[in-house]
Amino acid sequence: MNFPEVTLPGHEGSCRIMHIHRNVPGVLSRVNDIFREQGINIDGQFLRTDARVGYVVIDVSASEQQAGELKAALGAVPGTLRTRVLY
């Protein structure tokens, strides 16, 4: 699967997480709820979808440990296809 190229400005001190999911109602809301529930601020976010698949790139103020925990929580969201911590 090819994704459109994304150029996002970096946020110093942020972790960048990518979440690939089925494009169904409620997924992005659940993704954002995870950050809210863990009290982690979203510094930047970019979403791209097509008829079947969506992906969101999220910069967050989080430690490396928190990023790992976020990856696990995001991976459990129904409709998730893949989640990665990019840096």
A tleap script that builds the chain and sets N, CA, C and O, in Angstrom:
source leaprc.protein.ff14SB
mol = sequence {
  NMET ASN PHE PRO GLU VAL THR LEU PRO GLY
  HIE GLU GLY SER CYS ARG ILE MET HIE ILE
  HIE ARG ASN VAL PRO GLY VAL LEU SER ARG
  VAL ASN ASP ILE PHE ARG GLU GLN GLY ILE
  ASN ILE ASP GLY GLN PHE LEU ARG THR ASP
  ALA ARG VAL GLY TYR VAL VAL ILE ASP VAL
  SER ALA SER GLU GLN GLN ALA GLY GLU LEU
  LYS ALA ALA LEU GLY ALA VAL PRO GLY THR
  LEU ARG THR ARG VAL LEU CTYR
}
set mol.1.N position { 0.845 -1.168 0.000 }
set mol.1.CA position { 0.000 0.000 0.000 }
set mol.1.C position { 0.894 1.235 0.000 }
set mol.1.O position { 1.833 1.325 0.791 }
set mol.2.N position { 0.610 2.165 -0.864 }
set mol.2.CA position { 1.347 3.416 -0.922 }
set mol.2.C position { 0.529 4.527 -0.281 }
set mol.2.O position { -0.686 4.621 -0.459 }
set mol.3.N position { 1.228 5.356 0.461 }
set mol.3.CA position { 0.589 6.486 1.115 }
set mol.3.C position { 1.116 7.761 0.487 }
set mol.3.O position { 2.267 7.812 0.054 }
set mol.4.N position { 0.284 8.789 0.433 }
set mol.4.CA position { 0.786 10.075 -0.052 }
set mol.4.C position { 1.913 10.558 0.862 }
set mol.4.O position { 1.893 10.319 2.070 }
set mol.5.N position { 2.874 11.227 0.280 }
set mol.5.CA position { 3.986 11.753 1.066 }
set mol.5.C position { 3.483 12.859 1.985 }
set mol.5.O position { 2.659 13.688 1.599 }
set mol.6.N position { 3.996 12.849 3.197 }
set mol.6.CA position { 3.594 13.841 4.193 }
set mol.6.C position { 4.844 14.549 4.691 }
set mol.6.O position { 5.813 13.900 5.084 }
set mol.7.N position { 4.826 15.850 4.677 }
set mol.7.CA position { 5.911 16.630 5.246 }
set mol.7.C position { 5.323 17.465 6.366 }
set mol.7.O position { 4.574 18.413 6.131 }
set mol.8.N position { 5.670 17.100 7.575 }
set mol.8.CA position { 5.174 17.807 8.747 }
set mol.8.C position { 6.340 18.478 9.454 }
set mol.8.O position { 7.431 17.913 9.522 }
set mol.9.N position { 6.123 19.666 9.975 }
set mol.9.CA position { 7.182 20.266 10.769 }
set mol.9.C position { 7.382 19.456 12.044 }
set mol.9.O position { 6.421 18.953 12.626 }
set mol.10.N position { 8.617 19.336 12.468 }
set mol.10.CA position { 8.894 18.626 13.710 }
set mol.10.C position { 8.548 19.478 14.916 }
set mol.10.O position { 8.528 20.706 14.836 }
set mol.11.N position { 8.283 18.833 16.011 }
set mol.11.CA position { 8.038 19.512 17.280 }
set mol.11.C position { 9.129 19.029 18.235 }
set mol.11.O position { 9.135 17.873 18.658 }
set mol.12.N position { 10.034 19.918 18.561 }
set mol.12.CA position { 11.158 19.553 19.414 }
set mol.12.C position { 10.674 18.938 20.726 }
set mol.12.O position { 9.803 19.488 21.400 }
set mol.13.N position { 11.249 17.796 21.074 }
set mol.13.CA position { 10.878 17.110 22.304 }
set mol.13.C position { 9.668 16.216 22.158 }
set mol.13.O position { 9.236 15.598 23.130 }
set mol.14.N position { 9.107 16.133 20.947 }
set mol.14.CA position { 7.923 15.301 20.725 }
set mol.14.C position { 8.304 13.934 20.166 }
set mol.14.O position { 9.357 13.762 19.552 }
set mol.15.N position { 7.433 12.988 20.392 }
set mol.15.CA position { 7.507 11.684 19.738 }
set mol.15.C position { 6.528 11.714 18.574 }
set mol.15.O position { 5.485 12.365 18.652 }
set mol.16.N position { 6.861 11.012 17.496 }
set mol.16.CA position { 5.952 10.936 16.351 }
set mol.16.C position { 5.444 9.510 16.235 }
set mol.16.O position { 6.223 8.559 16.171 }
set mol.17.N position { 4.128 9.379 16.208 }
set mol.17.CA position { 3.476 8.072 16.155 }
set mol.17.C position { 2.588 8.032 14.915 }
set mol.17.O position { 1.908 9.006 14.592 }
set mol.18.N position { 2.605 6.888 14.224 }
set mol.18.CA position { 1.743 6.710 13.059 }
set mol.18.C position { 0.741 5.603 13.350 }
set mol.18.O position { 1.099 4.543 13.864 }
set mol.19.N position { -0.515 5.861 13.015 }
set mol.19.CA position { -1.593 4.892 13.226 }
set mol.19.C position { -2.307 4.677 11.892 }
set mol.19.O position { -2.868 5.614 11.324 }
set mol.20.N position { -2.282 3.451 11.399 }
set mol.20.CA position { -2.960 3.087 10.151 }
set mol.20.C position { -4.186 2.274 10.533 }
set mol.20.O position { -4.104 1.351 11.344 }
set mol.21.N position { -5.320 2.622 9.943 }
set mol.21.CA position { -6.575 2.013 10.366 }
set mol.21.C position { -7.566 1.899 9.207 }
set mol.21.O position { -7.418 2.544 8.168 }
set mol.22.N position { -8.571 1.067 9.417 }
set mol.22.CA position { -9.691 1.024 8.468 }
set mol.22.C position { -10.437 2.351 8.581 }
set mol.22.O position { -10.592 2.893 9.675 }
set mol.23.N position { -10.890 2.861 7.460 }
set mol.23.CA position { -11.591 4.140 7.444 }
set mol.23.C position { -13.060 3.903 7.786 }
set mol.23.O position { -13.920 3.819 6.909 }
set mol.24.N position { -13.316 3.798 9.079 }
set mol.24.CA position { -14.679 3.593 9.572 }
set mol.24.C position { -14.968 4.644 10.650 }
set mol.24.O position { -14.043 5.121 11.309 }
set mol.25.N position { -16.225 5.002 10.832 }
set mol.25.CA position { -16.568 6.020 11.822 }
set mol.25.C position { -16.100 5.643 13.230 }
set mol.25.O position { -16.224 4.496 13.659 }
set mol.26.N position { -15.564 6.631 13.931 }
set mol.26.CA position { -15.223 6.463 15.333 }
set mol.26.C position { -13.772 6.127 15.629 }
set mol.26.O position { -13.346 6.244 16.778 }
set mol.27.N position { -12.993 5.711 14.625 }
set mol.27.CA position { -11.605 5.312 14.901 }
set mol.27.C position { -10.787 6.507 15.373 }
set mol.27.O position { -10.115 6.422 16.401 }
set mol.28.N position { -10.830 7.607 14.650 }
set mol.28.CA position { -10.022 8.767 15.040 }
set mol.28.C position { -10.447 9.307 16.402 }
set mol.28.O position { -9.606 9.749 17.184 }
set mol.29.N position { -11.719 9.275 16.681 }
set mol.29.CA position { -12.209 9.700 17.989 }
set mol.29.C position { -11.607 8.837 19.091 }
set mol.29.O position { -11.176 9.355 20.121 }
set mol.30.N position { -11.577 7.528 18.881 }
set mol.30.CA position { -11.007 6.613 19.877 }
set mol.30.C position { -9.507 6.843 20.028 }
set mol.30.O position { -8.979 6.803 21.139 }
set mol.31.N position { -8.818 7.087 18.907 }
set mol.31.CA position { -7.384 7.381 18.953 }
set mol.31.C position { -7.146 8.612 19.834 }
set mol.31.O position { -6.294 8.585 20.722 }
set mol.32.N position { -7.888 9.676 19.592 }
set mol.32.CA position { -7.704 10.898 20.385 }
set mol.32.C position { -8.087 10.692 21.847 }
set mol.32.O position { -7.487 11.301 22.733 }
set mol.33.N position { -9.071 9.847 22.108 }
set mol.33.CA position { -9.455 9.545 23.489 }
set mol.33.C position { -8.297 8.928 24.270 }
set mol.33.O position { -8.147 9.189 25.464 }
set mol.34.N position { -7.485 8.118 23.609 }
set mol.34.CA position { -6.352 7.475 24.293 }
set mol.34.C position { -5.397 8.526 24.832 }
set mol.34.O position { -4.927 8.415 25.965 }
set mol.35.N position { -5.107 9.539 24.038 }
set mol.35.CA position { -4.211 10.602 24.506 }
set mol.35.C position { -4.854 11.382 25.653 }
set mol.35.O position { -4.188 11.720 26.632 }
set mol.36.N position { -6.132 11.659 25.528 }
set mol.36.CA position { -6.849 12.381 26.589 }
set mol.36.C position { -6.835 11.575 27.881 }
set mol.36.O position { -6.547 12.116 28.949 }
set mol.37.N position { -7.141 10.297 27.788 }
set mol.37.CA position { -7.195 9.434 28.973 }
set mol.37.C position { -5.845 9.350 29.681 }
set mol.37.O position { -5.791 9.223 30.904 }
set mol.38.N position { -4.758 9.420 28.917 }
set mol.38.CA position { -3.428 9.333 29.513 }
set mol.38.C position { -2.839 10.701 29.841 }
set mol.38.O position { -1.705 10.794 30.312 }
set mol.39.N position { -3.608 11.764 29.593 }
set mol.39.CA position { -3.156 13.113 29.929 }
set mol.39.C position { -1.970 13.565 29.101 }
set mol.39.O position { -1.119 14.311 29.587 }
set mol.40.N position { -1.906 13.116 27.845 }
set mol.40.CA position { -0.782 13.459 26.969 }
set mol.40.C position { -1.271 14.430 25.904 }
set mol.40.O position { -2.266 14.179 25.224 }
set mol.41.N position { -0.553 15.547 25.769 }
set mol.41.CA position { -0.923 16.585 24.827 }
set mol.41.C position { -0.507 16.207 23.404 }
set mol.41.O position { 0.584 15.678 23.189 }
set mol.42.N position { -1.383 16.481 22.436 }
set mol.42.CA position { -1.065 16.301 21.020 }
set mol.42.C position { -0.485 17.618 20.520 }
set mol.42.O position { -1.150 18.652 20.562 }
set mol.43.N position { 0.772 17.574 20.041 }
set mol.43.CA position { 1.446 18.772 19.555 }
set mol.43.C position { 1.114 19.052 18.091 }
set mol.43.O position { 1.122 20.207 17.665 }
set mol.44.N position { 0.827 18.022 17.332 }
set mol.44.CA position { 0.489 18.168 15.922 }
set mol.44.C position { -0.129 16.877 15.418 }
set mol.44.O position { 0.155 15.798 15.938 }
set mol.45.N position { -0.977 16.991 14.400 }
set mol.45.CA position { -1.674 15.808 13.898 }
set mol.45.C position { -2.004 16.012 12.417 }
set mol.45.O position { -2.423 17.094 12.005 }
set mol.46.N position { -1.807 14.951 11.624 }
set mol.46.CA position { -2.139 14.991 10.208 }
set mol.46.C position { -2.873 13.715 9.849 }
set mol.46.O position { -2.390 12.620 10.137 }
set mol.47.N position { -4.045 13.843 9.218 }
set mol.47.CA position { -4.869 12.698 8.841 }
set mol.47.C position { -5.041 12.669 7.337 }
set mol.47.O position { -5.258 13.702 6.705 }
set mol.48.N position { -4.942 11.465 6.762 }
set mol.48.CA position { -5.225 11.261 5.340 }
set mol.48.C position { -6.013 9.969 5.220 }
set mol.48.O position { -5.665 8.967 5.846 }
set mol.49.N position { -7.077 9.983 4.419 }
set mol.49.CA position { -7.892 8.780 4.240 }
set mol.49.C position { -8.221 8.584 2.765 }
set mol.49.O position { -8.150 9.510 1.957 }
set mol.50.N position { -8.584 7.335 2.442 }
set mol.50.CA position { -9.251 7.051 1.187 }
set mol.50.C position { -10.496 6.252 1.552 }
set mol.50.O position { -10.865 6.212 2.726 }
set mol.51.N position { -11.134 5.633 0.618 }
set mol.51.CA position { -12.401 4.951 0.899 }
set mol.51.C position { -12.258 3.802 1.894 }
set mol.51.O position { -13.212 3.481 2.603 }
set mol.52.N position { -11.080 3.178 1.957 }
set mol.52.CA position { -10.912 1.991 2.805 }
set mol.52.C position { -9.985 2.181 3.996 }
set mol.52.O position { -10.206 1.597 5.057 }
set mol.53.N position { -8.956 2.989 3.826 }
set mol.53.CA position { -7.891 3.074 4.836 }
set mol.53.C position { -7.622 4.524 5.190 }
set mol.53.O position { -7.750 5.424 4.359 }
set mol.54.N position { -7.242 4.729 6.452 }
set mol.54.CA position { -6.815 6.044 6.906 }
set mol.54.C position { -5.505 5.926 7.662 }
set mol.54.O position { -5.186 4.874 8.215 }
set mol.55.N position { -4.763 6.997 7.681 }
set mol.55.CA position { -3.602 7.034 8.555 }
set mol.55.C position { -3.488 8.410 9.167 }
set mol.55.O position { -3.809 9.427 8.553 }
set mol.56.N position { -3.023 8.402 10.387 }
set mol.56.CA position { -2.833 9.645 11.110 }
set mol.56.C position { -1.423 9.645 11.689 }
set mol.56.O position { -0.975 8.661 12.277 }
set mol.57.N position { -0.734 10.768 11.510 }
set mol.57.CA position { 0.593 10.979 12.080 }
set mol.57.C position { 0.407 11.972 13.214 }
set mol.57.O position { -0.161 13.048 13.030 }
set mol.58.N position { 0.895 11.593 14.395 }
set mol.58.CA position { 0.630 12.379 15.594 }
set mol.58.C position { 1.940 12.677 16.313 }
set mol.58.O position { 2.697 11.759 16.630 }
set mol.59.N position { 2.212 13.944 16.571 }
set mol.59.CA position { 3.334 14.352 17.406 }
set mol.59.C position { 2.796 14.603 18.802 }
set mol.59.O position { 1.820 15.333 18.978 }
set mol.60.N position { 3.435 13.998 19.794 }
set mol.60.CA position { 2.963 14.126 21.167 }
set mol.60.C position { 4.111 14.422 22.116 }
set mol.60.O position { 5.250 14.012 21.891 }
set mol.61.N position { 3.790 15.136 23.170 }
set mol.61.CA position { 4.744 15.385 24.247 }
set mol.61.C position { 4.731 14.165 25.148 }
set mol.61.O position { 3.912 14.064 26.061 }
set mol.62.N position { 5.647 13.236 24.884 }
set mol.62.CA position { 5.661 11.981 25.635 }
set mol.62.C position { 7.086 11.452 25.733 }
set mol.62.O position { 7.918 11.691 24.857 }
set mol.63.N position { 7.347 10.736 26.807 }
set mol.63.CA position { 8.639 10.081 26.960 }
set mol.63.C position { 8.674 8.835 26.076 }
set mol.63.O position { 7.652 8.430 25.522 }
set mol.64.N position { 9.833 8.242 25.950 }
set mol.64.CA position { 9.964 7.014 25.168 }
set mol.64.C position { 9.095 5.904 25.760 }
set mol.64.O position { 8.469 5.141 25.024 }
set mol.65.N position { 9.061 5.820 27.076 }
set mol.65.CA position { 8.223 4.815 27.740 }
set mol.65.C position { 6.746 5.065 27.446 }
set mol.65.O position { 6.011 4.137 27.108 }
set mol.66.N position { 6.312 6.325 27.576 }
set mol.66.CA position { 4.920 6.657 27.285 }
set mol.66.C position { 4.584 6.349 25.827 }
set mol.66.O position { 3.488 5.869 25.535 }
set mol.67.N position { 5.512 6.618 24.909 }
set mol.67.CA position { 5.275 6.336 23.489 }
set mol.67.C position { 5.036 4.847 23.281 }
set mol.67.O position { 4.172 4.460 22.494 }
set mol.68.N position { 5.793 4.013 23.978 }
set mol.68.CA position { 5.577 2.569 23.888 }
set mol.68.C position { 4.215 2.162 24.411 }
set mol.68.O position { 3.555 1.297 23.837 }
set mol.69.N position { 3.796 2.784 25.497 }
set mol.69.CA position { 2.471 2.498 26.067 }
set mol.69.C position { 1.369 2.973 25.126 }
set mol.69.O position { 0.351 2.300 24.964 }
set mol.70.N position { 1.575 4.139 24.504 }
set mol.70.CA position { 0.607 4.648 23.547 }
set mol.70.C position { 0.490 3.723 22.349 }
set mol.70.O position { -0.611 3.453 21.867 }
set mol.71.N position { 1.629 3.236 21.868 }
set mol.71.CA position { 1.628 2.309 20.728 }
set mol.71.C position { 0.782 1.084 21.045 }
set mol.71.O position { -0.019 0.648 20.219 }
set mol.72.N position { 0.957 0.533 22.229 }
set mol.72.CA position { 0.176 -0.648 22.622 }
set mol.72.C position { -1.311 -0.322 22.707 }
set mol.72.O position { -2.140 -1.097 22.230 }
set mol.73.N position { -1.658 0.819 23.309 }
set mol.73.CA position { -3.068 1.205 23.433 }
set mol.73.C position { -3.682 1.471 22.068 }
set mol.73.O position { -4.820 1.076 21.811 }
set mol.74.N position { -2.939 2.138 21.189 }
set mol.74.CA position { -3.447 2.416 19.844 }
set mol.74.C position { -3.628 1.131 19.049 }
set mol.74.O position { -4.562 1.009 18.257 }
set mol.75.N position { -2.732 0.175 19.263 }
set mol.75.CA position { -2.837 -1.105 18.566 }
set mol.75.C position { -4.092 -1.872 18.942 }
set mol.75.O position { -4.549 -2.721 18.177 }
set mol.76.N position { -4.651 -1.587 20.098 }
set mol.76.CA position { -5.856 -2.286 20.564 }
set mol.76.C position { -7.154 -1.629 20.074 }
set mol.76.O position { -8.237 -2.167 20.301 }
set mol.77.N position { -7.057 -0.476 19.409 }
set mol.77.CA position { -8.259 0.200 18.904 }
set mol.77.C position { -8.866 -0.647 17.783 }
set mol.77.O position { -8.159 -1.005 16.841 }
set mol.78.N position { -10.152 -0.974 17.864 }
set mol.78.CA position { -10.783 -1.735 16.787 }
set mol.78.C position { -10.621 -1.010 15.443 }
set mol.78.O position { -10.857 0.194 15.342 }
set mol.79.N position { -10.224 -1.750 14.435 }
set mol.79.CA position { -10.005 -1.177 13.108 }
set mol.79.C position { -8.555 -0.856 12.821 }
set mol.79.O position { -8.213 -0.493 11.695 }
set mol.80.N position { -7.682 -0.985 13.834 }
set mol.80.CA position { -6.264 -0.697 13.639 }
set mol.80.C position { -5.632 -1.740 12.733 }
set mol.80.O position { -5.848 -2.941 12.893 }
set mol.81.N position { -4.843 -1.254 11.772 }
set mol.81.CA position { -4.087 -2.144 10.900 }
set mol.81.C position { -2.621 -2.193 11.317 }
set mol.81.O position { -1.994 -3.251 11.272 }
set mol.82.N position { -2.073 -1.039 11.726 }
set mol.82.CA position { -0.674 -0.995 12.158 }
set mol.82.C position { -0.424 0.297 12.914 }
set mol.82.O position { -1.032 1.327 12.625 }
set mol.83.N position { 0.472 0.232 13.879 }
set mol.83.CA position { 0.889 1.405 14.645 }
set mol.83.C position { 2.404 1.367 14.784 }
set mol.83.O position { 2.980 0.313 15.052 }
set mol.84.N position { 3.051 2.517 14.601 }
set mol.84.CA position { 4.504 2.600 14.740 }
set mol.84.C position { 4.884 3.871 15.485 }
set mol.84.O position { 4.240 4.910 15.338 }
set mol.85.N position { 5.936 3.773 16.283 }
set mol.85.CA position { 6.580 4.952 16.845 }
set mol.85.C position { 7.711 5.289 15.884 }
set mol.85.O position { 8.669 4.526 15.760 }
set mol.86.N position { 7.605 6.427 15.204 }
set mol.86.CA position { 8.607 6.794 14.199 }
set mol.86.C position { 9.850 7.386 14.835 }
set mol.86.O position { 10.964 7.118 14.384 }
set mol.87.N position { 9.675 8.188 15.878 }
set mol.87.CA position { 10.799 8.704 16.692 }
set mol.87.C position { 10.272 9.304 17.943 }
set mol.87.O position { 11.045 9.794 18.766 }
savepdb mol mol.pdb
quit
